[in-house]
């Protein structure tokens, strides 16, 4: 029995609609299984305040800004600039809850929220009123730039939280890690700078004791003679050498004529019977020219 063409078209349309209905994505709540996968929580053999303090130090070591002051609730965020027009921010939330066993065991719950922002430009326009035409809207060249949130999603990567909890274990007390059999990993693998070892102090070598001085001899040693003072040495300086001047021929000087001997002139006093004669001769007067 043959099927008419209109019935074939209707059957094909119904089949396509059924396939399309099955291919639609399920709602997001259908993906929530609420199973204990262990991705967002860890148990530690410490109190809730101690575990949250380790989480706070772990986030601070990675550049997160802590915005909460509750010792059992840690909140922090970190910003990332991917491009000039896109911006991303991770908000981290940690809650520490004490277990009811009373053995100082706490459960740490952690989740991260990723927000993505994009740069949006808004053009401003103004209206111009004209009496005849009415109000006319005219665009103006100014624009406002602002970052607008375009997406928000909870981070579900298991490796992301595994790295976080491993870093938290690094900041737990040493006795707690020993009790929980937690192997300590190198800090360089976790992104924490390892402190440089301080140089070891040099070993002190004991100084040998000084030997006792020998007993001086009975005879005193002769006193050492004082050393003569060193002669002062004139400072050596370099000076240009001047050639010696030519010596003039030696000419014998004429002999000086002997001065004429002073002639002693004897003056004979006039005969005067009343004046006694001189006992010594009277020298003559020198010439007026001398």
Buried (B, 14 or more C-beta within 10 A) or exposed (E): EEEEEEEEEEEEEEEEEEEEEEEEEEEEEEEEEEEEEEBBBBEBBBBBEBBBBBBBBBBBBBEBEBEBEEBBEBBBBBEEEEEEEBBBBBBBBBBBBBBEEEEBBBBBEBBBBBBBBBEEEEEEEEEEEEEEEEEEEEEEEEEEEEEEEEEEEEBEEEEEBEBBBBBBBBBBBEEBBEEBEBEEEEBEEBEBEEEEEEEEEEEEEEEEEEEEEEEEEEEEEEEEEEEEEEEEEEEEEEEEEEEEEEEEEEEEEEEEEEEEEEEEEEEEEEEEEEEEEEEEEEEEEEEEEE
